[in-house]
Amino acid sequence: MQKALEYYKRIVDENFEENVESAARQQEYIKKYTARYHGYYVHTLYIPKMFTEDMVRRFEEIADVIYGILVKVIRAYRADEKYRALFGFEERLEDLILRPEHYECPLPIARVDIFFNEDDFSFKFCEFNTDGSSAMNEDKELNEALKLTNAYGEFVKKYDVRTFELFRSWVKTFARIYGGYDRAVKNPYVAIVDFFGGDVSREFTAFKKAFEDSGFECEICEITELSYDGKNLISPSGRKIDAVYRRAVTCDIMRNYDKVLPFIKAAEDNNVCLIGDFMTQIVHNKIVFKVLHDDMTYAFLSESEREFVKKHIPYTASLTEEEIVKHDVLNTKDKWVIKPEDSYASKGVYAGVEGMTDEEWRNEVMQNTDNHYLLQEYCEPYASLNIDITHDKNARYKEYSNITGLYLYGGKLAGLYSRIAKNSIISTQYSEMSLPTVIVKEKQR
């Protein structure tokens, strides 16, 4: 891995001016083709995120183990009222989660984000994303932009490079799961459903195309514009929907409950197949990090799974006065992160290490105490060299913090998503950027 990175760096250095020019082509492609995220173009650097086949095998092992654990958590939640109480979900959400299961896969899609040490393969989990898992198109388009650079053209003369395909592979998984649905029809009409607000990103159109290329009729639907006649969930175009690829995250659905009643009622009546169903919220909500360390969870995990949790799930607790005093949180800010139990896109996340003054840290901690916030141990990200000639022709090499997303389709590793930041916290509210992810292997001579 280090050998490949050093070789890439040498290519850049030996033909620096040419690479600066090709970085401009890379950026032009990104501005023209890459989806915006919250209104902004994706920012990237010049050197891709490279992993070896050995690393991929490690990621596959991680995916298999954590998927097995999370499925056990889902099953326990549905079966045990006392265990459900650990999560504290509101009654309306709990009722949706406890609806009868209508297909076998309880967690169809997820992206689990980890802090991965590339030197010794150790890691800690950062968060679990389920139905709203995104950025597949970022990786695809960033890899297309990467191919326009001089350095990449030289690199592939010495190294074999492969990437993950994240669209057709999801459709294949979706179709397999739907095939086990208890009311499956032969040629289902598929709806990709979310809160769009009039802004449909290229990622959704890419998924729509993948469904259509696989023989499905598919429509992208604003969830608030669906209707229900008591038997059929109807799309804005007037079509009966048989299967939903749900991108609308549960917290947004619950916040807009009255606006999405047709969608909810159709699901409750089992007149549409939701992939995924509401039970995925059990592991999407960040409180699961706290629950994983609970004795009730340890009771149904195997010994090896318990050790996995202890080693790789950071210490997490509700942000209460008792926890603050117990760990002297106000005076040890660099050891902690606080975050909402249920959010996404790093909203409301604060890290004491991230340039906060003692007073700023104290204010954020006290303001969010007993306010559905979590206290979590800070995990130091792995740092690697990269260069930002994409935006600055006078740039020099710097170390950037890394986080790696593992896409799980039907419980198996399907791909990777790489993010970096100048800061130690990798989030949209700080300096987050995305990198194209490639798997590299030196060519045999």
Secondary structure, DSSP 4 states (H G I P E B T S, - for coil): -HHHHHHHHHHHHHTHHHHHHHHHHHHHHHHHHSPPBTTBPPP--SSPEEE-HHHHHHHHHHHHHHHHHHHHHHHHHHH-HHHHTTT---HHHHHHHTSPP-SS-S--EEEEEEEE-TTT--EEEEEEE-TT---HHHHHHHHHHHTTSHHHHHHHHHEEEE----SHHHHHHHHHHHHTSTT--SSPEEEEEE--TT---HHHHHHHHHHHHTT-EEEEEEGGG-EE-SS-EE-TTSPEE-EEEE-S-HHHHHHTGGGGHHHHHHHHTT-SEEES-GGGHHHHSTTHHHHHTSHHHHHHS-HHHHHHHHHHS--EEE--HHHHHHTTGGG-GGGEEEEESS-STTTT-EETTTT--HHHHHHHHHHTTTSSEEEEE--PPPEEEE--TTT-TT---EEEEEEEEEEEETTEEEEEEEEEESSSS-STTTT-EEE-EEEEEEPP-
